[in-house]
Amino acid sequence: MDIKIDNLEDGGVLRLLEEHLADMYATSPPESVHALDVEALKSSEITFFSAWNGERLMGCVAIKQLDSKHVELKSMRTANEARQLGVASQLLQHVIDVSVQEGYQRMSLETGSDDYFLAARNLYEKFGFRSCGPFSVYELDPHSQFMNKNL
C-alpha cells in the first residue's frame, strides 16, 4: 500500500470524505460531529494523506498541528471495500511515524463514544492511545471520547 500526501482533488478521495461526513452525521448529533469538510482539510496546519493499492483508493487520514509538539489525528477513514485488510492500522502507524519524524511529542484524537465507534476506539487503544480530557478547542461532550498518546 502506498500512502502519500494528498492535495484533496481526486474524485475518489472527495467521495470517501463525503461518505465519512455522512456517517458522522448519521451516528452523532450535529453539535457532536467534529469531522472536517474538504475546505477545512486544506488548511495549512493540516497534512492529509491518502492510501492506494495501485489505482484503488484504500483510505485516508490527516494530522493537524495544534502546536510545535502536539498534533491531532483527523479524518481517518477506510474505504468500504478495503475494510478488514489492515488499512486503518497502516494509516495510523504511518501518521505516528511521520509525527515522530517531524518532532511532535504527543498525538491526540476525538472519536465517538457510541458503540458505532467501538472498533475505532479498540484500534487506538491497540496503538497505545489512552482516554484523556478534552484538548485544544474541544469541550466535554457525552458523544465524544478523547484520547492521546505520547510519541
N, CA, C and O atoms as a GROMACS GRO file, in nm:
protein
  604
    1MET      N    1   0.085  -0.118   0.000
    1MET     CA    2   0.000   0.000   0.000
    1MET      C    3   0.089   0.124   0.000
    1MET      O    4   0.186   0.132   0.076
    2ASP      N    5   0.056   0.217  -0.084
    2ASP     CA    6   0.131   0.342  -0.098
    2ASP      C    7   0.053   0.454  -0.027
    2ASP      O    8  -0.060   0.485  -0.066
    3ILE      N    9   0.113   0.513   0.075
    3ILE     CA   10   0.049   0.624   0.148
    3ILE      C   11   0.124   0.750   0.111
    3ILE      O   12   0.246   0.758   0.125
    4LYS      N   13   0.049   0.850   0.063
    4LYS     CA   14   0.114   0.971   0.015
    4LYS      C   15   0.037   1.095   0.060
    4LYS      O   16  -0.082   1.089   0.090
    5ILE      N   17   0.107   1.207   0.064
    5ILE     CA   18   0.041   1.335   0.091
    5ILE      C   19  -0.051   1.364  -0.027
    5ILE      O   20  -0.012   1.348  -0.143
    6ASP      N   21  -0.173   1.406   0.004
    6ASP     CA   22  -0.276   1.422  -0.097
    6ASP      C   23  -0.320   1.568  -0.104
    6ASP      O   24  -0.324   1.637  -0.002
    7ASN      N   25  -0.354   1.615  -0.224
    7ASN     CA   26  -0.397   1.754  -0.243
    7ASN      C   27  -0.549   1.771  -0.239
    7ASN      O   28  -0.599   1.881  -0.264
    8LEU      N   29  -0.621   1.665  -0.209
    8LEU     CA   30  -0.767   1.670  -0.196
    8LEU      C   31  -0.836   1.715  -0.325
    8LEU      O   32  -0.929   1.796  -0.322
    9GLU      N   33  -0.789   1.663  -0.438
    9GLU     CA   34  -0.852   1.695  -0.566
    9GLU      C   35  -0.903   1.572  -0.640
    9GLU      O   36  -0.979   1.586  -0.736
   10ASP      N   37  -0.863   1.453  -0.598
   10ASP     CA   38  -0.907   1.330  -0.662
   10ASP      C   39  -1.054   1.304  -0.628
   10ASP      O   40  -1.094   1.314  -0.512
   11GLY      N   41  -1.133   1.270  -0.729
   11GLY     CA   42  -1.276   1.245  -0.708
   11GLY      C   43  -1.303   1.132  -0.610
   11GLY      O   44  -1.398   1.140  -0.532
   12GLY      N   45  -1.222   1.027  -0.613
   12GLY     CA   46  -1.240   0.916  -0.520
   12GLY      C   47  -1.216   0.958  -0.377
   12GLY      O   48  -1.288   0.917  -0.286
   13VAL      N   49  -1.115   1.039  -0.355
   13VAL     CA   50  -1.085   1.089  -0.221
   13VAL      C   51  -1.199   1.178  -0.172
   13VAL      O   52  -1.241   1.168  -0.057
   14LEU      N   53  -1.249   1.264  -0.260
   14LEU     CA   54  -1.360   1.352  -0.223
   14LEU      C   55  -1.485   1.272  -0.187
   14LEU      O   56  -1.556   1.307  -0.093
   15ARG      N   57  -1.513   1.166  -0.263
   15ARG     CA   58  -1.629   1.081  -0.232
   15ARG      C   59  -1.610   1.010  -0.099
   15ARG      O   60  -1.706   0.996  -0.022
   16LEU      N   61  -1.489   0.964  -0.071
   16LEU     CA   62  -1.462   0.896   0.056
   16LEU      C   63  -1.484   0.992   0.173
   16LEU      O   64  -1.538   0.953   0.276
   17LEU      N   65  -1.442   1.117   0.158
   17LEU     CA   66  -1.464   1.216   0.263
   17LEU      C   67  -1.612   1.250   0.279
   17LEU      O   68  -1.659   1.270   0.391
   18GLU      N   69  -1.685   1.257   0.169
   18GLU     CA   70  -1.830   1.280   0.176
   18GLU      C   71  -1.898   1.166   0.251
   18GLU      O   72  -1.988   1.188   0.332
   19GLU      N   73  -1.856   1.044   0.223
   19GLU     CA   74  -1.908   0.925   0.290
   19GLU      C   75  -1.877   0.932   0.441
   19GLU      O   76  -1.962   0.900   0.524
   20HIS      N   77  -1.757   0.973   0.472
   20HIS     CA   78  -1.714   0.987   0.612
   20HIS      C   79  -1.803   1.088   0.685
   20HIS      O   80  -1.854   1.060   0.794
   21LEU      N   81  -1.821   1.204   0.626
   21LEU     CA   82  -1.906   1.307   0.689
   21LEU      C   83  -2.050   1.259   0.703
   21LEU      O   84  -2.113   1.283   0.806
   22ALA      N   85  -2.102   1.192   0.601
   22ALA     CA   86  -2.240   1.142   0.607
   22ALA      C   87  -2.255   1.043   0.722
   22ALA      O   88  -2.355   1.048   0.795
   23ASP      N   89  -2.159   0.954   0.740
   23ASP     CA   90  -2.165   0.858   0.851
   23ASP      C   91  -2.158   0.928   0.986
   23ASP      O   92  -2.227   0.890   1.080
   24MET      N   93  -2.075   1.031   0.996
   24MET     CA   94  -2.063   1.101   1.124
   24MET      C   95  -2.194   1.169   1.160
   24MET      O   96  -2.237   1.166   1.276
   25TYR      N   97  -2.258   1.231   1.062
   25TYR     CA   98  -2.386   1.298   1.089
   25TYR      C   99  -2.500   1.197   1.112
   25TYR      O  100  -2.598   1.229   1.179
   26ALA      N  101  -2.487   1.077   1.056
   26ALA     CA  102  -2.589   0.974   1.075
   26ALA      C  103  -2.577   0.907   1.212
   26ALA      O  104  -2.673   0.847   1.260
   27THR      N  105  -2.460   0.916   1.275
   27THR     CA  106  -2.437   0.844   1.400
   27THR      C  107  -2.420   0.934   1.522
   27THR      O  108  -2.413   0.884   1.634
   28SER      N  109  -2.412   1.064   1.502
   28SER     CA  110  -2.390   1.157   1.614
   28SER      C  111  -2.478   1.280   1.597
   28SER      O  112  -2.511   1.318   1.484
   29PRO      N  113  -2.516   1.343   1.707
   29PRO     CA  114  -2.589   1.470   1.695
   29PRO      C  115  -2.501   1.573   1.624
   29PRO      O  116  -2.379   1.570   1.641
   30PRO      N  117  -2.558   1.663   1.546
   30PRO     CA  118  -2.479   1.760   1.469
   30PRO      C  119  -2.377   1.837   1.552
   30PRO      O  120  -2.265   1.861   1.507
   31GLU      N  121  -2.415   1.876   1.674
   31GLU     CA  122  -2.322   1.953   1.757
   31GLU      C  123  -2.205   1.869   1.807
   31GLU      O  124  -2.108   1.923   1.862
   32SER      N  125  -2.212   1.737   1.789
   32SER     CA  126  -2.105   1.648   1.834
   32SER      C  127  -2.021   1.595   1.719
   32SER      O  128  -1.933   1.511   1.740
   33VAL      N  129  -2.047   1.641   1.598
   33VAL     CA  130  -1.968   1.600   1.482
   33VAL      C  131  -1.850   1.696   1.466
   33VAL      O  132  -1.869   1.816   1.445
   34HIS      N  133  -1.730   1.641   1.477
   34HIS     CA  134  -1.609   1.723   1.469
   34HIS      C  135  -1.526   1.690   1.344
   34HIS      O  136  -1.412   1.735   1.332
   35ALA      N  137  -1.584   1.612   1.254
   35ALA     CA  138  -1.515   1.581   1.128
   35ALA      C  139  -1.507   1.707   1.043
   35ALA      O  140  -1.598   1.790   1.045
   36LEU      N  141  -1.398   1.720   0.970
   36LEU     CA  142  -1.375   1.839   0.888
   36LEU      C  143  -1.419   1.816   0.745
   36LEU      O  144  -1.408   1.706   0.692
   37ASP      N  145  -1.470   1.922   0.682
   37ASP     CA  146  -1.503   1.913   0.540
   37ASP      C  147  -1.376   1.936   0.459
   37ASP      O  148  -1.270   1.966   0.514
   38VAL      N  149  -1.388   1.923   0.327
   38VAL     CA  150  -1.271   1.931   0.239
   38VAL      C  151  -1.199   2.064   0.252
   38VAL      O  152  -1.076   2.068   0.259
   39GLU      N  153  -1.272   2.174   0.253
   39GLU     CA  154  -1.208   2.305   0.263
   39GLU      C  155  -1.129   2.318   0.394
   39GLU      O  156  -1.018   2.371   0.393
   40ALA      N  157  -1.184   2.270   0.503
   40ALA     CA  158  -1.113   2.276   0.632
   40ALA      C  159  -0.989   2.187   0.628
   40ALA      O  160  -0.887   2.221   0.688
   41LEU      N  161  -0.996   2.075   0.558
   41LEU     CA  162  -0.881   1.985   0.550
   41LEU      C  163  -0.769   2.042   0.464
   41LEU      O  164  -0.656   1.993   0.469
   42LYS      N  165  -0.798   2.145   0.386
   42LYS     CA  166  -0.694   2.210   0.304
   42LYS      C  167  -0.618   2.318   0.381
   42LYS      O  168  -0.531   2.384   0.325
   43SER      N  169  -0.650   2.335   0.507
   43SER     CA  170  -0.585   2.436   0.591
   43SER      C  171  -0.435   2.407   0.602
   43SER      O  172  -0.393   2.291   0.597
   44SER      N  173  -0.357   2.511   0.617
   44SER     CA  174  -0.211   2.497   0.621
   44SER      C  175  -0.159   2.416   0.740
   44SER      O  176  -0.049   2.362   0.733
   45GLU      N  177  -0.236   2.407   0.848
   45GLU     CA  178  -0.187   2.330   0.964
   45GLU      C  179  -0.224   2.182   0.954
   45GLU      O  180  -0.198   2.105   1.046
   46ILE      N  181  -0.284   2.143   0.842
   46ILE     CA  182  -0.326   2.003   0.823
   46ILE      C  183  -0.247   1.939   0.710
   46ILE      O  184  -0.230   1.998   0.604
   47THR      N  185  -0.200   1.817   0.735
   47THR     CA  186  -0.139   1.735   0.631
   47THR      C  187  -0.233   1.617   0.609
   47THR      O  188  -0.263   1.542   0.702
   48PHE      N  189  -0.279   1.602   0.486
   48PHE     CA  190  -0.376   1.499   0.451
   48PHE      C  191  -0.306   1.390   0.370
   48PHE      O  192  -0.229   1.419   0.278
   49PHE      N  193  -0.334   1.265   0.405
   49PHE     CA  194  -0.273   1.150   0.338
   49PHE      C  195  -0.382   1.061   0.279
   49PHE      O  196  -0.490   1.046   0.336
   50SER      N  197  -0.352   1.003   0.164
   50SER     CA  198  -0.440   0.901   0.107
   50SER      C  199  -0.357   0.773   0.086
   50SER      O  200  -0.236   0.779   0.065
   51ALA      N  201  -0.426   0.660   0.093
   51ALA     CA  202  -0.360   0.529   0.080
   51ALA      C  203  -0.414   0.459  -0.044
   51ALA      O  204  -0.534   0.456  -0.068
   52TRP      N  205  -0.323   0.404  -0.122
   52TRP     CA  206  -0.359   0.345  -0.250
   52TRP      C  207  -0.298   0.207  -0.266
   52TRP      O  208  -0.187   0.180  -0.218
   53ASN      N  209  -0.372   0.119  -0.333
   53ASN     CA  210  -0.320  -0.009  -0.380
   53ASN      C  211  -0.334  -0.002  -0.532
   53ASN      O  212  -0.440  -0.032  -0.587
   54GLY      N  213  -0.228   0.039  -0.597
   54GLY     CA  214  -0.236   0.067  -0.740
   54GLY      C  215  -0.326   0.187  -0.762
   54GLY      O  216  -0.301   0.294  -0.707
   55GLU      N  217  -0.432   0.170  -0.840
   55GLU     CA  218  -0.528   0.277  -0.866
   55GLU      C  219  -0.645   0.276  -0.769
   55GLU      O  220  -0.734   0.361  -0.777
   56ARG      N  221  -0.645   0.181  -0.677
   56ARG     CA  222  -0.757   0.163  -0.585
   56ARG      C  223  -0.734   0.240  -0.455
   56ARG      O  224  -0.637   0.215  -0.383
   57LEU      N  225  -0.824   0.333  -0.425
   57LEU     CA  226  -0.817   0.409  -0.301
   57LEU      C  227  -0.854   0.318  -0.184
   57LEU      O  228  -0.960   0.255  -0.185
   58MET      N  229  -0.768   0.312  -0.084
   58MET     CA  230  -0.790   0.225   0.031
   58MET      C  231  -0.838   0.301   0.153
   58MET      O  232  -0.914   0.247   0.234
   59GLY      N  233  -0.795   0.428   0.168
   59GLY     CA  234  -0.834   0.504   0.285
   59GLY      C  235  -0.764   0.638   0.290
   59GLY      O  236  -0.691   0.676   0.199
   60CYS      N  237  -0.789   0.709   0.401
   60CYS     CA  238  -0.727   0.840   0.419
   60CYS      C  239  -0.714   0.871   0.568
   60CYS      O  240  -0.776   0.806   0.653
   61VAL      N  241  -0.631   0.970   0.597
   61VAL     CA  242  -0.610   1.017   0.733
   61VAL      C  243  -0.542   1.154   0.725
   61VAL      O  244  -0.479   1.187   0.624
   62ALA      N  245  -0.557   1.232   0.830
   62ALA     CA  246  -0.491   1.364   0.834
   62ALA      C  247  -0.436   1.386   0.973
   62ALA      O  248  -0.482   1.328   1.071
   63ILE      N  249  -0.336   1.474   0.980
   63ILE     CA  250  -0.288   1.523   1.109
   63ILE      C  251  -0.293   1.675   1.106
   63ILE      O  252  -0.259   1.740   1.007
   64LYS      N  253  -0.337   1.729   1.219
   64LYS     CA  254  -0.349   1.874   1.233
   64LYS      C  255  -0.251   1.920   1.340
   64LYS      O  256  -0.253   1.870   1.452
   65GLN      N  257  -0.166   2.015   1.306
   65GLN     CA  258  -0.072   2.069   1.403
   65GLN      C  259  -0.147   2.159   1.501
   65GLN      O  260  -0.210   2.257   1.461
   66LEU      N  261  -0.140   2.123   1.629
   66LEU     CA  262  -0.201   2.206   1.734
   66LEU      C  263  -0.100   2.304   1.790
   66LEU      O  264  -0.133   2.419   1.820
   67ASP      N  265   0.024   2.259   1.806
   67ASP     CA  266   0.137   2.345   1.840
   67ASP      C  267   0.264   2.272   1.798
   67ASP      O  268   0.256   2.168   1.732
   68SER      N  269   0.380   2.324   1.832
   68SER     CA  270   0.505   2.267   1.781
   68SER      C  271   0.534   2.126   1.830
   68SER      O  272   0.620   2.058   1.775
   69LYS      N  273   0.463   2.080   1.934
   69LYS     CA  274   0.489   1.947   1.991
   69LYS      C  275   0.367   1.856   1.989
   69LYS      O  276   0.375   1.741   2.032
   70HIS      N  277   0.253   1.905   1.938
   70HIS     CA  278   0.126   1.834   1.955
   70HIS      C  279   0.048   1.834   1.823
   70HIS      O  280   0.024   1.939   1.763
   71VAL      N  281   0.007   1.715   1.779
   71VAL     CA  282  -0.078   1.701   1.661
   71VAL      C  283  -0.206   1.628   1.697
   71VAL      O  284  -0.213   1.554   1.795
   72GLU      N  285  -0.307   1.651   1.614
   72GLU     CA  286  -0.435   1.584   1.630
   72GLU      C  287  -0.461   1.495   1.510
   72GLU      O  288  -0.440   1.537   1.396
   73LEU      N  289  -0.506   1.374   1.534
   73LEU     CA  290  -0.547   1.283   1.428
   73LEU      C  291  -0.686   1.325   1.379
   73LEU      O  292  -0.776   1.348   1.460
   74LYS      N  293  -0.704   1.335   1.248
   74LYS     CA  294  -0.832   1.377   1.189
   74LYS      C  295  -0.866   1.288   1.070
   74LYS      O  296  -0.778   1.233   1.004
   75SER      N  297  -0.994   1.274   1.045
   75SER     CA  298  -1.048   1.219   0.919
   75SER      C  299  -0.992   1.084   0.878
   75SER      O  300  -0.965   1.062   0.760
   76MET      N  301  -0.973   0.994   0.974
   76MET     CA  302  -0.928   0.861   0.936
   76MET      C  303  -1.047   0.781   0.885
   76MET      O  304  -1.149   0.770   0.953
   77ARG      N  305  -1.032   0.725   0.766
   77ARG     CA  306  -1.142   0.652   0.704
   77ARG      C  307  -1.086   0.544   0.612
   77ARG      O  308  -0.995   0.570   0.534
   78THR      N  309  -1.140   0.425   0.622
   78THR     CA  310  -1.107   0.315   0.532
   78THR      C  311  -1.221   0.303   0.430
   78THR      O  312  -1.338   0.307   0.467
   79ALA      N  313  -1.186   0.288   0.304
   79ALA     CA  314  -1.288   0.266   0.201
   79ALA      C  315  -1.364   0.138   0.234
   79ALA      O  316  -1.306   0.041   0.282
   80ASN      N  317  -1.495   0.138   0.209
   80ASN     CA  318  -1.579   0.023   0.244
   80ASN      C  319  -1.525  -0.108   0.188
   80ASN      O  320  -1.524  -0.210   0.257
   81GLU      N  321  -1.479  -0.107   0.063
   81GLU     CA  322  -1.430  -0.230   0.001
   81GLU      C  323  -1.292  -0.272   0.050
   81GLU      O  324  -1.243  -0.378   0.013
   82ALA      N  325  -1.230  -0.189   0.134
   82ALA     CA  326  -1.098  -0.221   0.188
   82ALA      C  327  -1.102  -0.254   0.338
   82ALA      O  328  -0.997  -0.266   0.401
   83ARG      N  329  -1.222  -0.267   0.394
   83ARG     CA  330  -1.234  -0.297   0.537
   83ARG      C  331  -1.179  -0.436   0.567
   83ARG      O  332  -1.181  -0.526   0.483
   84GLN      N  333  -1.130  -0.451   0.688
   84GLN     CA  334  -1.075  -0.578   0.739
   84GLN      C  335  -0.946  -0.620   0.667
   84GLN      O  336  -0.912  -0.738   0.668
   85LEU      N  337  -0.876  -0.526   0.606
   85LEU     CA  338  -0.750  -0.556   0.538
   85LEU      C  339  -0.629  -0.493   0.608
   85LEU      O  340  -0.518  -0.500   0.556
   86GLY      N  341  -0.652  -0.432   0.724
   86GLY     CA  342  -0.542  -0.370   0.796
   86GLY      C  343  -0.509  -0.228   0.751
   86GLY      O  344  -0.405  -0.174   0.789
   87VAL      N  345  -0.594  -0.169   0.670
   87VAL     CA  346  -0.568  -0.035   0.618
   87VAL      C  347  -0.560   0.067   0.730
   87VAL      O  348  -0.467   0.148   0.732
   88ALA      N  349  -0.654   0.064   0.823
   88ALA     CA  350  -0.654   0.162   0.933
   88ALA      C  351  -0.527   0.151   1.016
   88ALA      O  352  -0.470   0.253   1.055
   89SER      N  353  -0.482   0.030   1.043
   89SER     CA  354  -0.358   0.012   1.120
   89SER      C  355  -0.238   0.071   1.046
   89SER      O  356  -0.152   0.135   1.106
   90GLN      N  357  -0.233   0.049   0.915
   90GLN     CA  358  -0.122   0.103   0.836
   90GLN      C  359  -0.127   0.255   0.831
   90GLN      O  360  -0.024   0.321   0.841
   91LEU      N  361  -0.246   0.311   0.814
   91LEU     CA  362  -0.260   0.457   0.813
   91LEU      C  363  -0.219   0.516   0.947
   91LEU      O  364  -0.146   0.615   0.952
   92LEU      N  365  -0.266   0.456   1.055
   92LEU     CA  366  -0.233   0.508   1.187
   92LEU      C  367  -0.084   0.499   1.215
   92LEU      O  368  -0.025   0.594   1.266
   93GLN      N  369  -0.022   0.387   1.181
   93GLN     CA  370   0.123   0.374   1.202
   93GLN      C  371   0.197   0.477   1.118
   93GLN      O  372   0.297   0.534   1.163
   94HIS      N  373   0.150   0.501   0.997
   94HIS     CA  374   0.215   0.598   0.910
   94HIS      C  375   0.215   0.738   0.971
   94HIS      O  376   0.318   0.805   0.974
   95VAL      N  377   0.098   0.783   1.018
   95VAL     CA  378   0.094   0.919   1.073
   95VAL      C  379   0.168   0.929   1.206
   95VAL      O  380   0.219   1.036   1.240
   96ILE      N  381   0.174   0.822   1.282
   96ILE     CA  382   0.255   0.821   1.403
   96ILE      C  383   0.402   0.837   1.364
   96ILE      O  384   0.473   0.918   1.423
   97ASP      N  385   0.447   0.759   1.266
   97ASP     CA  386   0.587   0.766   1.222
   97ASP      C  387   0.621   0.905   1.168
   97ASP      O  388   0.725   0.961   1.202
   98VAL      N  389   0.534   0.961   1.086
   98VAL     CA  390   0.556   1.095   1.030
   98VAL      C  391   0.563   1.198   1.144
   98VAL      O  392   0.649   1.286   1.144
   99SER      N  393   0.473   1.187   1.239
   99SER     CA  394   0.470   1.282   1.350
   99SER      C  395   0.597   1.274   1.434
   99SER      O  396   0.650   1.378   1.475
  100VAL      N  397   0.646   1.155   1.459
  100VAL     CA  398   0.772   1.138   1.532
  100VAL      C  399   0.886   1.201   1.453
  100VAL      O  400   0.968   1.274   1.509
  101GLN      N  401   0.892   1.173   1.323
  101GLN     CA  402   0.997   1.230   1.238
  101GLN      C  403   0.994   1.382   1.237
  101GLN      O  404   1.098   1.446   1.227
  102GLU      N  405   0.875   1.439   1.247
  102GLU     CA  406   0.859   1.585   1.248
  102GLU      C  407   0.884   1.646   1.386
  102GLU      O  408   0.880   1.768   1.401
  103GLY      N  409   0.910   1.564   1.485
  103GLY     CA  410   0.945   1.614   1.617
  103GLY      C  411   0.828   1.636   1.712
  103GLY      O  412   0.845   1.695   1.818
  104TYR      N  413   0.710   1.589   1.675
  104TYR     CA  414   0.595   1.602   1.766
  104TYR      C  415   0.612   1.505   1.882
  104TYR      O  416   0.670   1.398   1.867
  105GLN      N  417   0.560   1.542   1.997
  105GLN     CA  418   0.574   1.460   2.117
  105GLN      C  419   0.443   1.399   2.163
  105GLN      O  420   0.442   1.308   2.247
  106ARG      N  421   0.332   1.448   2.110
  106ARG     CA  422   0.202   1.395   2.152
  106ARG      C  423   0.104   1.399   2.035
  106ARG      O  424   0.105   1.491   1.953
  107MET      N  425   0.019   1.297   2.030
  107MET     CA  426  -0.089   1.291   1.931
  107MET      C  427  -0.218   1.272   2.009
  107MET      O  428  -0.226   1.186   2.097
  108SER      N  429  -0.319   1.351   1.975
  108SER     CA  430  -0.450   1.341   2.038
  108SER      C  431  -0.555   1.317   1.932
  108SER      O  432  -0.532   1.338   1.813
  109LEU      N  433  -0.671   1.272   1.976
  109LEU     CA  434  -0.781   1.250   1.883
  109LEU      C  435  -0.913   1.260   1.957
  109LEU      O  436  -0.920   1.246   2.079
  110GLU      N  437  -1.018   1.284   1.879
  110GLU     CA  438  -1.156   1.279   1.928
  110GLU      C  439  -1.228   1.180   1.840
  110GLU      O  440  -1.220   1.186   1.717
  111THR      N  441  -1.298   1.088   1.904
  111THR     CA  442  -1.382   0.992   1.831
  111THR      C  443  -1.514   0.981   1.906
  111THR      O  444  -1.530   1.039   2.013
  112GLY      N  445  -1.605   0.907   1.850
  112GLY     CA  446  -1.734   0.893   1.914
  112GLY      C  447  -1.731   0.798   2.033
  112GLY      O  448  -1.647   0.708   2.040
  113SER      N  449  -1.822   0.819   2.126
  113SER     CA  450  -1.832   0.733   2.244
  113SER      C  451  -1.937   0.624   2.227
  113SER      O  452  -1.946   0.534   2.311
  114ASP      N  453  -2.017   0.631   2.121
  114ASP     CA  454  -2.122   0.532   2.098
  114ASP      C  455  -2.064   0.401   2.045
  114ASP      O  456  -1.948   0.397   2.003
  115ASP      N  457  -2.145   0.295   2.047
  115ASP     CA  458  -2.100   0.163   2.002
  115ASP      C  459  -2.051   0.163   1.857
  115ASP      O  460  -1.962   0.085   1.822
  116TYR      N  461  -2.106   0.250   1.773
  116TYR     CA  462  -2.064   0.258   1.634
  116TYR      C  463  -1.913   0.279   1.622
  116TYR      O  464  -1.851   0.235   1.525
  117PHE      N  465  -1.853   0.346   1.719
  117PHE     CA  466  -1.712   0.382   1.715
  117PHE      C  467  -1.623   0.286   1.795
  117PHE      O  468  -1.504   0.312   1.813
  118LEU      N  469  -1.679   0.175   1.843
  118LEU     CA  470  -1.604   0.082   1.927
  118LEU      C  471  -1.480   0.027   1.855
  118LEU      O  472  -1.372   0.020   1.914
  119ALA      N  473  -1.494  -0.011   1.730
  119ALA     CA  474  -1.379  -0.065   1.656
  119ALA      C  475  -1.267   0.039   1.647
  119ALA      O  476  -1.150   0.006   1.661
  120ALA      N  477  -1.304   0.164   1.624
  120ALA     CA  478  -1.203   0.270   1.617
  120ALA      C  479  -1.134   0.286   1.752
  120ALA      O  480  -1.011   0.295   1.758
  121ARG      N  481  -1.211   0.290   1.860
  121ARG     CA  482  -1.152   0.306   1.993
  121ARG      C  483  -1.059   0.188   2.025
  121ARG      O  484  -0.952   0.207   2.082
  122ASN      N  485  -1.100   0.067   1.988
  122ASN     CA  486  -1.015  -0.050   2.011
  122ASN      C  487  -0.884  -0.040   1.934
  122ASN      O  488  -0.778  -0.075   1.985
  123LEU      N  489  -0.891   0.009   1.810
  123LEU     CA  490  -0.769   0.027   1.730
  123LEU      C  491  -0.677   0.128   1.798
  123LEU      O  492  -0.557   0.103   1.811
  124TYR      N  493  -0.731   0.240   1.840
  124TYR     CA  494  -0.648   0.343   1.903
  124TYR      C  495  -0.584   0.290   2.031
  124TYR      O  496  -0.466   0.316   2.056
  125GLU      N  497  -0.658   0.215   2.110
  125GLU     CA  498  -0.601   0.157   2.232
  125GLU      C  499  -0.490   0.058   2.199
  125GLU      O  500  -0.388   0.054   2.269
  126LYS      N  501  -0.507  -0.020   2.094
  126LYS     CA  502  -0.404  -0.114   2.049
  126LYS      C  503  -0.273  -0.041   2.017
  126LYS      O  504  -0.165  -0.096   2.035
  127PHE      N  505  -0.285   0.082   1.970
  127PHE     CA  506  -0.168   0.162   1.934
  127PHE      C  507  -0.119   0.249   2.050
  127PHE      O  508  -0.032   0.335   2.031
  128GLY      N  509  -0.173   0.229   2.169
  128GLY     CA  510  -0.123   0.298   2.288
  128GLY      C  511  -0.194   0.427   2.324
  128GLY      O  512  -0.149   0.498   2.414
  129PHE      N  513  -0.303   0.459   2.257
  129PHE     CA  514  -0.380   0.578   2.294
  129PHE      C  515  -0.460   0.547   2.420
  129PHE      O  516  -0.512   0.436   2.437
  130ARG      N  517  -0.470   0.647   2.508
  130ARG     CA  518  -0.545   0.633   2.632
  130ARG      C  519  -0.645   0.747   2.645
  130ARG      O  520  -0.623   0.856   2.591
  131SER      N  521  -0.752   0.721   2.716
  131SER     CA  522  -0.854   0.824   2.739
  131SER      C  523  -0.793   0.944   2.808
  131SER      O  524  -0.703   0.932   2.891
  132CYS      N  525  -0.844   1.061   2.773
  132CYS     CA  526  -0.798   1.186   2.834
  132CYS      C  527  -0.916   1.284   2.833
  132CYS      O  528  -1.023   1.252   2.782
  133GLY      N  529  -0.896   1.398   2.888
  133GLY     CA  530  -0.997   1.502   2.885
  133GLY      C  531  -0.993   1.576   2.752
  133GLY      O  532  -0.907   1.549   2.668
  134PRO      N  533  -1.086   1.669   2.733
  134PRO     CA  534  -1.086   1.749   2.610
  134PRO      C  535  -0.954   1.824   2.594
  134PRO      O  536  -0.890   1.862   2.693
  135PHE      N  537  -0.915   1.845   2.472
  135PHE     CA  538  -0.792   1.918   2.440
  135PHE      C  539  -0.826   2.023   2.334
  135PHE      O  540  -0.934   2.021   2.276
  136SER      N  541  -0.734   2.112   2.312
  136SER     CA  542  -0.749   2.217   2.211
  136SER      C  543  -0.880   2.292   2.233
  136SER      O  544  -0.903   2.346   2.342
  137VAL      N  545  -0.967   2.298   2.133
  137VAL     CA  546  -1.091   2.375   2.143
  137VAL      C  547  -1.211   2.289   2.184
  137VAL      O  548  -1.323   2.339   2.193
  138TYR      N  549  -1.188   2.160   2.209
  138TYR     CA  550  -1.298   2.071   2.245
  138TYR      C  551  -1.349   2.098   2.386
  138TYR      O  552  -1.277   2.150   2.472
  139GLU      N  553  -1.476   2.062   2.408
  139GLU     CA  554  -1.537   2.068   2.540
  139GLU      C  555  -1.595   1.931   2.572
  139GLU      O  556  -1.616   1.850   2.483
  140LEU      N  557  -1.620   1.906   2.699
  140LEU     CA  558  -1.682   1.780   2.738
  140LEU      C  559  -1.810   1.758   2.659
  140LEU      O  560  -1.890   1.851   2.641
  141ASP      N  561  -1.830   1.636   2.612
  141ASP     CA  562  -1.945   1.601   2.530
  141ASP      C  563  -1.972   1.453   2.552
  141ASP      O  564  -1.882   1.372   2.533
  142PRO      N  565  -2.093   1.415   2.592
  142PRO     CA  566  -2.119   1.273   2.616
  142PRO      C  567  -2.106   1.186   2.490
  142PRO      O  568  -2.098   1.064   2.501
  143HIS      N  569  -2.102   1.247   2.373
  143HIS     CA  570  -2.089   1.172   2.249
  143HIS      C  571  -1.944   1.165   2.200
  143HIS      O  572  -1.917   1.106   2.095
  144SER      N  573  -1.852   1.224   2.274
  144SER     CA  574  -1.712   1.227   2.236
  144SER      C  575  -1.626   1.147   2.332
  144SER      O  576  -1.648   1.147   2.453
  145GLN      N  577  -1.526   1.080   2.275
  145GLN     CA  578  -1.422   1.014   2.353
  145GLN      C  579  -1.290   1.078   2.310
  145GLN      O  580  -1.255   1.076   2.192
  146PHE      N  581  -1.219   1.135   2.405
  146PHE     CA  582  -1.090   1.198   2.378
  146PHE      C  583  -0.980   1.103   2.417
  146PHE      O  584  -0.988   1.037   2.520
  147MET      N  585  -0.876   1.096   2.334
  147MET     CA  586  -0.765   1.005   2.360
  147MET      C  587  -0.635   1.074   2.319
  147MET      O  588  -0.634   1.162   2.232
  148ASN      N  589  -0.525   1.031   2.383
  148ASN     CA  590  -0.396   1.082   2.340
  148ASN      C  591  -0.288   0.978   2.362
  148ASN      O  592  -0.307   0.876   2.428
  149LYS      N  593  -0.173   1.008   2.304
  149LYS     CA  594  -0.058   0.916   2.310
  149LYS      C  595   0.069   1.001   2.308
  149LYS      O  596   0.082   1.092   2.226
  150ASN      N  597   0.161   0.970   2.398
  150ASN     CA  598   0.293   1.031   2.391
  150ASN      C  599   0.372   0.959   2.281
  150ASN      O  600   0.370   0.837   2.272
  151LEU      N  601   0.439   1.038   2.199
  151LEU     CA  602   0.514   0.981   2.086
  151LEU      C  603   0.660   0.961   2.123
  151LEU      O  604   0.738   0.914   2.041
   0.00000   0.00000   0.00000
